[in-house]
Amino acid sequence: MSRKKMSMPRQGLSLAHIDAEARNVDWSELRGECDDGFEIQLPSATYGDWAEHDMDAPAAVQRIAKRSAGRQLSEKHEEAFGQTDAYLEWRDTFEPMMNYAWPVSLAYQRSPDEAIASMAEHARACVLIELSEEASERLHGYGPDAPEYVIALTGGGMDLSDELAADYLACGCVPPSRILSGLAGVISRDKARRLPLREAYRAAASAYATRAKQMREESKRIHAEPRK
C-alpha cells in the first residue's frame, strides 16, 4: 500500500462538483448506442501487474516484481505484456462493475496522466472514463458543456466512498458533499492522512457558509418592510 501523500493543485481544489450526484448508466448500452461511447483511462502497467496476472511471466519480470511491484514496465516489457492474455485479463479489471457514474472534470489543467497515476496510487477500486460528446450529452443531459469524464467503480459490495473521494481529489476537485458527509467510519486514518481531505472539508465548509449567508441576505431583502 502506498504511503505517499497526494499532491494538491497550487490553486487549491475546484468546487465544480461539490453538489454532484451519481448518474445511472448502462455501460453496455452506452458503449453500443453512442459513437465511440467511452474510453477507459488505463494507468501504466507495473511489474507487479504482469506477475500477478501471469504465472508464466518471464523470470526477469518476476524478479523485478518481487523487489519493486509498483515499478512501471519498461518500454520493451510494456510492449511484450501487451501481447499476452495476461494483459487482457489485467485490462478487464478496469471495466465498470456498478451501473452508475460520478461526473468529474480535470481541474486547473491537471492532465489525464496525472489524474490516472494518482488514482492508481490511492484508489484502485475506481477508474476514470472519458466520454464521447454524444455519450456525455446522453448521460448528463445538459448539452455540449457536460463533463467529459466520469468516475466509475470497478468493484462493489461495500461502501467505497473513500475510493471515490480519493478519485475526485486526484482530479483536483473537492469530492461531492454527499461523499464527504459519509466518510467517517469508512476511510482509514492512514488513508485520510495521505489525502488532502482537510483542505477539501475547509473548502466545502467555506462554500456552504457563503451560501448560507447569501440565503439570509436574500431572505432579508424579500421580507424587508417597504419604506414609508
C-alpha beads as a LAMMPS data file, in Angstrom:
LAMMPS data file: protein, C-alpha beads

228 atoms
227 bonds

1 atom types
1 bond types

-500.0 500.0 xlo xhi
-500.0 500.0 ylo yhi
-500.0 500.0 zlo zhi

Masses

1 110.0

Atoms # bond

1 1 1 0.000 0.000 0.000
2 1 1 1.217 3.470 -0.883
3 1 1 2.384 5.817 1.859
4 1 1 2.844 8.747 -0.484
5 1 1 0.946 11.980 0.194
6 1 1 -1.318 13.021 -2.660
7 1 1 -0.368 16.362 -4.165
8 1 1 -2.849 19.200 -4.440
9 1 1 -3.157 21.807 -7.248
10 1 1 -1.416 25.084 -6.448
11 1 1 -4.690 26.900 -7.000
12 1 1 -6.438 24.755 -4.416
13 1 1 -9.288 22.351 -5.084
14 1 1 -12.102 23.047 -7.515
15 1 1 -15.648 23.254 -6.156
16 1 1 -17.167 22.383 -9.538
17 1 1 -18.644 19.074 -8.366
18 1 1 -19.482 19.744 -4.726
19 1 1 -23.193 19.136 -5.488
20 1 1 -22.636 16.230 -7.891
21 1 1 -24.747 13.088 -7.690
22 1 1 -24.172 9.681 -9.214
23 1 1 -25.822 9.062 -12.597
24 1 1 -27.417 5.756 -13.514
25 1 1 -25.803 4.286 -16.596
26 1 1 -25.966 1.018 -18.510
27 1 1 -22.373 0.756 -19.694
28 1 1 -23.017 -1.847 -22.395
29 1 1 -25.884 0.209 -23.765
30 1 1 -23.862 3.411 -23.679
31 1 1 -20.977 1.707 -25.448
32 1 1 -23.245 0.277 -28.130
33 1 1 -25.550 3.207 -28.849
34 1 1 -23.148 6.143 -28.812
35 1 1 -20.476 6.974 -31.328
36 1 1 -17.246 5.652 -29.787
37 1 1 -19.146 5.548 -26.465
38 1 1 -16.419 5.904 -23.877
39 1 1 -12.790 5.106 -23.274
40 1 1 -11.445 3.712 -20.029
41 1 1 -8.292 5.559 -19.000
42 1 1 -5.816 2.843 -18.050
43 1 1 -2.863 3.510 -15.749
44 1 1 0.633 2.401 -16.706
45 1 1 1.063 -1.313 -16.053
46 1 1 3.624 -2.353 -13.450
47 1 1 5.839 -5.373 -12.990
48 1 1 3.542 -6.397 -10.173
49 1 1 0.554 -6.289 -12.531
50 1 1 2.251 -8.612 -15.017
51 1 1 3.434 -11.051 -12.357
52 1 1 0.017 -11.089 -10.674
53 1 1 -1.868 -11.932 -13.855
54 1 1 0.668 -14.268 -15.458
55 1 1 2.180 -17.199 -13.577
56 1 1 4.433 -17.766 -16.594
57 1 1 5.749 -14.189 -16.739
58 1 1 9.436 -14.008 -17.766
59 1 1 11.881 -14.645 -14.928
60 1 1 13.275 -11.102 -15.233
61 1 1 9.789 -9.684 -14.768
62 1 1 9.149 -11.862 -11.709
63 1 1 12.455 -10.827 -10.128
64 1 1 11.707 -7.135 -10.539
65 1 1 8.129 -7.653 -9.298
66 1 1 9.428 -9.215 -6.091
67 1 1 11.760 -6.260 -5.459
68 1 1 9.533 -3.446 -6.678
69 1 1 5.996 -4.472 -7.638
70 1 1 4.890 -0.874 -8.260
71 1 1 7.635 -0.106 -10.771
72 1 1 6.294 0.747 -14.227
73 1 1 7.139 -1.631 -17.036
74 1 1 9.978 -0.620 -19.306
75 1 1 9.045 0.200 -22.899
76 1 1 10.292 -3.224 -24.017
77 1 1 8.371 -5.096 -21.331
78 1 1 5.255 -2.968 -21.812
79 1 1 5.154 -3.972 -25.478
80 1 1 5.661 -7.641 -24.589
81 1 1 3.000 -7.543 -21.874
82 1 1 0.524 -6.016 -24.321
83 1 1 0.706 -9.128 -26.486
84 1 1 -0.203 -11.578 -23.736
85 1 1 -3.524 -12.947 -22.474
86 1 1 -2.472 -11.635 -19.060
87 1 1 -2.692 -8.096 -20.424
88 1 1 -6.298 -8.677 -21.489
89 1 1 -7.089 -10.058 -18.038
90 1 1 -5.435 -7.034 -16.387
91 1 1 -7.241 -4.609 -18.701
92 1 1 -10.610 -6.204 -17.918
93 1 1 -10.160 -5.421 -14.210
94 1 1 -10.799 -1.769 -15.102
95 1 1 -14.238 -2.422 -16.599
96 1 1 -17.006 -0.644 -14.629
97 1 1 -18.859 -3.070 -12.371
98 1 1 -21.603 -0.835 -10.976
99 1 1 -24.261 0.830 -13.134
100 1 1 -23.633 4.394 -12.085
101 1 1 -21.053 7.078 -12.701
102 1 1 -19.920 10.236 -10.933
103 1 1 -19.324 13.269 -13.200
104 1 1 -15.922 14.897 -12.832
105 1 1 -13.670 17.351 -14.636
106 1 1 -9.906 17.715 -14.531
107 1 1 -9.399 20.924 -12.589
108 1 1 -6.797 23.610 -13.200
109 1 1 -5.285 21.961 -16.289
110 1 1 -4.482 18.734 -14.465
111 1 1 -3.565 16.252 -17.168
112 1 1 -5.340 12.891 -17.542
113 1 1 -1.999 11.138 -16.974
114 1 1 -1.502 12.958 -13.647
115 1 1 -5.010 12.102 -12.501
116 1 1 -4.771 8.461 -13.599
117 1 1 -1.406 7.962 -11.912
118 1 1 -2.713 9.435 -8.656
119 1 1 -5.866 7.313 -8.840
120 1 1 -3.785 4.175 -9.366
121 1 1 -1.744 5.148 -6.312
122 1 1 -4.614 5.925 -3.955
123 1 1 -7.886 4.453 -5.297
124 1 1 -7.526 1.173 -7.162
125 1 1 -11.243 0.323 -6.945
126 1 1 -12.178 3.155 -9.311
127 1 1 -11.453 4.131 -12.893
128 1 1 -11.513 7.374 -14.877
129 1 1 -13.602 7.200 -18.054
130 1 1 -13.570 9.660 -20.930
131 1 1 -16.944 10.050 -22.633
132 1 1 -17.570 10.874 -26.260
133 1 1 -19.574 14.071 -26.774
134 1 1 -22.683 12.065 -27.632
135 1 1 -22.286 9.812 -24.598
136 1 1 -21.736 12.838 -22.347
137 1 1 -24.903 14.529 -23.604
138 1 1 -26.901 11.315 -23.235
139 1 1 -25.650 10.641 -19.719
140 1 1 -25.707 14.161 -18.280
141 1 1 -28.438 15.718 -20.362
142 1 1 -27.091 19.238 -20.387
143 1 1 -25.533 19.743 -23.757
144 1 1 -22.032 20.021 -25.154
145 1 1 -20.671 21.596 -21.955
146 1 1 -21.402 18.457 -19.921
147 1 1 -18.378 16.924 -18.158
148 1 1 -16.355 14.731 -20.494
149 1 1 -15.115 12.465 -17.699
150 1 1 -16.800 10.284 -15.114
151 1 1 -15.569 8.131 -12.249
152 1 1 -16.824 4.553 -12.133
153 1 1 -16.346 1.747 -9.633
154 1 1 -14.612 -1.439 -10.703
155 1 1 -15.728 -3.236 -7.535
156 1 1 -18.783 -3.384 -5.333
157 1 1 -20.377 -4.992 -2.328
158 1 1 -19.103 -2.429 0.179
159 1 1 -19.018 1.293 0.859
160 1 1 -16.292 2.675 -1.395
161 1 1 -16.828 6.349 -0.541
162 1 1 -13.170 6.650 0.412
163 1 1 -12.130 5.480 -3.061
164 1 1 -14.496 7.935 -4.740
165 1 1 -13.214 10.764 -2.543
166 1 1 -9.627 9.916 -3.458
167 1 1 -10.525 9.942 -7.155
168 1 1 -12.104 13.387 -7.015
169 1 1 -9.064 14.693 -5.167
170 1 1 -6.805 13.082 -7.778
171 1 1 -8.667 15.126 -10.401
172 1 1 -8.127 18.315 -8.371
173 1 1 -11.713 18.586 -7.139
174 1 1 -13.449 18.731 -3.785
175 1 1 -15.456 15.487 -3.574
176 1 1 -19.246 15.866 -3.673
177 1 1 -20.719 16.750 -0.266
178 1 1 -22.740 13.519 -0.420
179 1 1 -19.427 11.616 -0.293
180 1 1 -17.709 13.913 2.226
181 1 1 -20.593 13.632 4.683
182 1 1 -20.291 9.838 4.825
183 1 1 -16.561 9.232 5.162
184 1 1 -16.391 8.877 8.932
185 1 1 -16.177 5.210 9.792
186 1 1 -15.364 4.300 6.184
187 1 1 -11.961 5.817 5.477
188 1 1 -8.937 4.601 7.396
189 1 1 -6.853 7.084 9.373
190 1 1 -3.807 6.183 7.319
191 1 1 -5.574 6.873 4.032
192 1 1 -7.059 10.100 5.337
193 1 1 -3.552 11.336 6.197
194 1 1 -2.374 10.668 2.655
195 1 1 -5.162 12.676 1.026
196 1 1 -5.731 16.471 1.098
197 1 1 -9.020 15.919 2.925
198 1 1 -8.580 18.742 5.438
199 1 1 -8.327 21.165 2.528
200 1 1 -11.396 19.607 0.905
201 1 1 -13.526 19.919 4.057
202 1 1 -12.372 23.504 4.629
203 1 1 -13.250 24.438 1.043
204 1 1 -16.642 22.742 1.283
205 1 1 -17.448 24.330 4.647
206 1 1 -16.474 27.767 3.325
207 1 1 -18.628 27.311 0.220
208 1 1 -21.684 26.316 2.209
209 1 1 -21.118 29.115 4.738
210 1 1 -21.116 31.577 1.847
211 1 1 -24.331 30.086 0.501
212 1 1 -25.974 30.284 3.923
213 1 1 -25.012 33.945 4.208
214 1 1 -26.421 34.644 0.731
215 1 1 -29.700 32.916 1.661
216 1 1 -30.022 35.002 4.839
217 1 1 -29.378 38.205 2.902
218 1 1 -31.858 37.210 0.226
219 1 1 -34.462 36.497 2.894
220 1 1 -33.879 39.920 4.426
221 1 1 -34.384 41.611 1.043
222 1 1 -37.594 39.727 0.388
223 1 1 -39.104 40.328 3.798
224 1 1 -37.856 43.870 4.350
225 1 1 -40.624 46.283 5.258
226 1 1 -41.244 48.791 2.466
227 1 1 -40.075 52.299 3.191
228 1 1 -42.860 54.772 4.050

Bonds

1 1 1 2
2 1 2 3
3 1 3 4
4 1 4 5
5 1 5 6
6 1 6 7
7 1 7 8
8 1 8 9
9 1 9 10
10 1 10 11
11 1 11 12
12 1 12 13
13 1 13 14
14 1 14 15
15 1 15 16
16 1 16 17
17 1 17 18
18 1 18 19
19 1 19 20
20 1 20 21
21 1 21 22
22 1 22 23
23 1 23 24
24 1 24 25
25 1 25 26
26 1 26 27
27 1 27 28
28 1 28 29
29 1 29 30
30 1 30 31
31 1 31 32
32 1 32 33
33 1 33 34
34 1 34 35
35 1 35 36
36 1 36 37
37 1 37 38
38 1 38 39
39 1 39 40
40 1 40 41
41 1 41 42
42 1 42 43
43 1 43 44
44 1 44 45
45 1 45 46
46 1 46 47
47 1 47 48
48 1 48 49
49 1 49 50
50 1 50 51
51 1 51 52
52 1 52 53
53 1 53 54
54 1 54 55
55 1 55 56
56 1 56 57
57 1 57 58
58 1 58 59
59 1 59 60
60 1 60 61
61 1 61 62
62 1 62 63
63 1 63 64
64 1 64 65
65 1 65 66
66 1 66 67
67 1 67 68
68 1 68 69
69 1 69 70
70 1 70 71
71 1 71 72
72 1 72 73
73 1 73 74
74 1 74 75
75 1 75 76
76 1 76 77
77 1 77 78
78 1 78 79
79 1 79 80
80 1 80 81
81 1 81 82
82 1 82 83
83 1 83 84
84 1 84 85
85 1 85 86
86 1 86 87
87 1 87 88
88 1 88 89
89 1 89 90
90 1 90 91
91 1 91 92
92 1 92 93
93 1 93 94
94 1 94 95
95 1 95 96
96 1 96 97
97 1 97 98
98 1 98 99
99 1 99 100
100 1 100 101
101 1 101 102
102 1 102 103
103 1 103 104
104 1 104 105
105 1 105 106
106 1 106 107
107 1 107 108
108 1 108 109
109 1 109 110
110 1 110 111
111 1 111 112
112 1 112 113
113 1 113 114
114 1 114 115
115 1 115 116
116 1 116 117
117 1 117 118
118 1 118 119
119 1 119 120
120 1 120 121
121 1 121 122
122 1 122 123
123 1 123 124
124 1 124 125
125 1 125 126
126 1 126 127
127 1 127 128
128 1 128 129
129 1 129 130
130 1 130 131
131 1 131 132
132 1 132 133
133 1 133 134
134 1 134 135
135 1 135 136
136 1 136 137
137 1 137 138
138 1 138 139
139 1 139 140
140 1 140 141
141 1 141 142
142 1 142 143
143 1 143 144
144 1 144 145
145 1 145 146
146 1 146 147
147 1 147 148
148 1 148 149
149 1 149 150
150 1 150 151
151 1 151 152
152 1 152 153
153 1 153 154
154 1 154 155
155 1 155 156
156 1 156 157
157 1 157 158
158 1 158 159
159 1 159 160
160 1 160 161
161 1 161 162
162 1 162 163
163 1 163 164
164 1 164 165
165 1 165 166
166 1 166 167
167 1 167 168
168 1 168 169
169 1 169 170
170 1 170 171
171 1 171 172
172 1 172 173
173 1 173 174
174 1 174 175
175 1 175 176
176 1 176 177
177 1 177 178
178 1 178 179
179 1 179 180
180 1 180 181
181 1 181 182
182 1 182 183
183 1 183 184
184 1 184 185
185 1 185 186
186 1 186 187
187 1 187 188
188 1 188 189
189 1 189 190
190 1 190 191
191 1 191 192
192 1 192 193
193 1 193 194
194 1 194 195
195 1 195 196
196 1 196 197
197 1 197 198
198 1 198 199
199 1 199 200
200 1 200 201
201 1 201 202
202 1 202 203
203 1 203 204
204 1 204 205
205 1 205 206
206 1 206 207
207 1 207 208
208 1 208 209
209 1 209 210
210 1 210 211
211 1 211 212
212 1 212 213
213 1 213 214
214 1 214 215
215 1 215 216
216 1 216 217
217 1 217 218
218 1 218 219
219 1 219 220
220 1 220 221
221 1 221 222
222 1 222 223
223 1 223 224
224 1 224 225
225 1 225 226
226 1 226 227
227 1 227 228
